[in-house]
C-alpha cells in the first residue's frame, strides 16, 4: 500500500530559473540510472524477493526513498521552468536571458506537453524505459546491480553539480550525493553479508550444479585483443575470488571450429536462399496444401 504525504524529503528550491539546466536534471529523473529507475528497480526486487526479513525490508525502504527523490527533482525542474516564457519573439531572445536559454537548449516538450514541468524522460527527451530495471529474484545479482546503479547515478549527479552555480540546486544535489554514498555502501554491505553467511555465493547463481559447466574454461583469462598488458592483472593468475579455482592466462584464443552452413527456414518466411525462387514458391505452396504450419 502506498500513502503520499505532501512534504519533501529535503529542500528543492533554486535561486533563479534556468530552463537549460532543467533539461539537464531530467537525466537524473528519467535516464537509465535516474531516480525512476532505482525506485522501480528496488520495488520489483522487493516484490520478487523470496526471503522475508531485513533484505526485503531494506529494498522496500530504499524504493520508497527513491520515489521521494523523483518528487524532489520534479519539483526542482518545475521551479527552474517557472519563469520560462510562453512565446518567443526575436526581440525577446536578444533582451531576455531566460528566453535565450529556451532557444539555446530547453526541451520544448517540457513547455508543450508538460506545461513547464518535469516528465519521465531523460535529458534528450527519451521516455523512461522499463528495460532499465533489473530484478532477477537472486539477491546477490540484484544487490550487485544496485551498486552499479548507485555508482552511475552518483557520477551523473556529481557532473551536474559542476554545471550550475545556483546555491539552491547545489544544495539539493549535495543531499542526493550523500544519499548515493550511503546507498552504494549499503548494497556493498548487503552483498558482502549474503556471501559471508553463505546465503548466496559466487559464481551467481551459486546453487547451479557447477559440474555442469566446462570447468577447464572457468578461470581462463583469454586475451581476445592485441593489448600487451592484460596478463598483468590479478584475473590472470592466483586464486579466483569465488575461492573455487586458480586463474590462468591464455595469450591467444583457441582457433575455433567451423561455422555451420546457413540455415534454411520455412520458405514462407520469405528469406533469400541459394535455392531458385521458383523452388521456394513451390515449397511454400506444397506446405500450405499440407497445412504444414
N, C-alpha and C positions, 0 to 999 in steps of 0.2 A: 504494500500500500504506500502511495506517495502522498505527502502533505506538504504544501508550499507555504512558507512563512515569508511575508513581504519585507525582508531585510537582506542586505548584502553581507557576505562573509567579511568583506573588507572594503575600504573606501575605493570608489571608482569615479573620480571627478577630475577631468582635465582642467588646466588653467585657461585654455583657449581652444577654439575649434580648429580642426585640421583634417580636411576631407581626404587628403592623400594618405595620411597616417592611419586613418580609419580603415582604409582599404588594406594596408599592411597588417593591421591587427586581425583582419579576417582569417589570416593564415593560422593563427593560434586558436581560432574558434572552429573553423571547418576544414582545416588542412588535414593531411594524412596523420600528423602527430599532434593535432589540436585537441582542445578540451572535449569536443563532442566525441572524438574517437575514444579517448581514455574513459570517459563517462560510460559510453556504451560497452566498451571492452570489459571493464570491470563488472558492469551489471550482468552481462551474459556469462562471464566467468563464474560469477556467484550463482546465477540460476543453473549453470551447468555443473556446479561443484557436486561431488558425490560423497563428501566428507563433512559432517557437521562440526561446529565449533569455531575456533579462532580464525582459521583461514577464510572461511566463508564470511564471517563477521567482518573481517578486515576488508574483503572485497566489497561488500555492501556499503560499508562506511566510506571507503575511498571513492566509490562510484558516486555516492550522494555528494561528496565534497566537490567532485569534478563537475557535476551539473551546476553547482554553485559558482564554479569558475566560469562556465559558459555564461551564466547570468551576469556576472561582473563585467566580463569583456563585452557582452552585447550592450550593456548599459553604457559602458565607456564609448563604444562605437557610436551609439545614438547621440551622445553628447558631443562627440567630435564632429558629427554631421549636422548638429542642431542649427548652426548658422549657415549651412550650405544654401545657396540661393535657389530659388525655384526656376528661374530662367537665366539665360546668358545673353548679354549684349556685348558688342565689340568694345564699347567704352568701359563697360564694367570689367572686362577682362584686364584692361590696362590699369584701371584705378582701384580695383578691389582684389587684394591678395587671396582672399578666400575663393573668389570666382576663378582666379588664375590657377589656384590649386586644383579646382574641379576640372578645368580644361587640361591641366598637366598630368592628372593621374587618378582622379576619383573614379571609383567603379560606378558607372552611370546607372547600373541596375539597383544600387543602393537607393538612388533617388526615384527611379521609375517604378520599381517593384516593391521596395520596402519603405517608401516614404521617408527617406533619411533615417533608416535604421539598419540594424545588422541582419544578416541572413546566414543560413547554414551552408556557407561556401568558403572556399579558400581565397587567397589574395588575388587570384586570377579569375574569380567568379565561378570556378568549377564546383558543382554541387558536392556536398559531403557524400562519401561513398561507404556503404556498409561493408564493402570488401576490405576496408582498413582494419576491421575488428578481428582479433584473434581470441578465440575461446574454445579450446580443444577438449576441456574436461580433464586434462593432465596438468596438475598444479605446477610442477616444475617447469614444464614447457611454457605454461601461461605466465608464471612469475618472471621467467627469463625474458619473455616477450615484453612484459610490463617494464622491466629495467630499460630495455631499448627504447620503448615509447617515451618514458620519462626523460631519458638522456637526449633523445632527438627533440622533444618538446622544449627542454631547458636550453638547448643550443639555439632554437628559434627565438625564444624569449630574450636570451642574452644578446643576440644580434639586434633585436628590435629595441632593446634598451639604449643602444648606442645610436639609434636612428631618430631619436627625439630628445629635445631638451626640456619638454614640458614636465614640470615637477609633479603634477598630479598623475600623469601617465607613468612616469618613472616610479612613483610610489607604489602603484598597483603592480607594476612589473617586478619590483623588488619583493613584494609579497609572494607573487607567483613563483619567482625564482627560489625563494625559501621553501615553499611547499614542494616544488620539484626536487629540491635537495633531499627533503625528508622522504618523499616517495621513492626516489632512487634507492636510498638506504633501506627503506622498509622492505622493498621487494627483494633486494640483495639478502637481507637478513632472513626473510621468509624462505627464499630458495635455499639458502645455506642450511637452515634448520630442517627442511624437508630431507636433505641429504644426510645430515648428521643423525637424524632419528630414523633414517632408512625407510621413510615413508615413500620417497621416490629417490632414485639414484641415476647416475649416468651409466650408460647412454640411455636417453629417453626414447621410447618407453622402456623402463628398466625391467619390466616383467615379461617382455617378449623373449622367448627362448633364444639365448644368444648363439646357441649351437646351430641355429637355422641360417645364420649369415656365414658368408665365406670368410672365416676368421683370418686367413692369410693376408687379406687386404684391409683388415680393420684398423691397423695402426701404421699404414704406409703413407708417408708424406711423398706423394708423386709429383714431380716437377713437370707441369704442362706448359711452362713458359720458358723463355730464354734468359730470365733473370739469373744472376750469379749468386744471390745471397740467401735463397730460400733455405738452404741446408743449415744456416747459422741459427735458426730459431729453435726454441725448446720443443716444437712439434716434430722435429726431425730426429731427435734422439732422446733417450731417457724414458722414464715411466710416464704413461698416459695419465691424465687427470682422473679418469674413472678407476684407476688402480688395477685394471684388468689386463693391461698389456704393456708392451715396450715399443716406443716409436722407432721406426727405421726410415731411411731416406732413399728414394729411388730417383736418380738423376734424369733418367729418360723413360717416358711412358712405354708400356708394352706396345708391341707392334700392332695389335688389334686383330680382328677377324674379318673375313669378307662380309660386305654388306649384302643382305638378302636382295633378291630381284624385286623390281617394282610390283606393287600389289595390283590385283585386278578385281575391283569390287563389282557388284551387280551392275549390269550395263545401264540400268535405269537410274543410276546416279549420274550418268552422262559425263563421266570423266574421260579425258582423252588418253587412249592407249595406242599401242603399236598395231592393234588389230584394225582391219579395214572398217570404215564407217558402216558399210552395208552389213558386215558381220555383227557389229554391235546392235544395229537396228533389228536384225533378225533375232538375235538372242533376247532382246527386250520383248519382242512380240511373242516369242515362244513362252517366256516366263509369265507374261500376262495371261496367255491362254491356259497355262497350267495352274494359274492362280498361286504362283510361287512368290510369296512375299518375303 
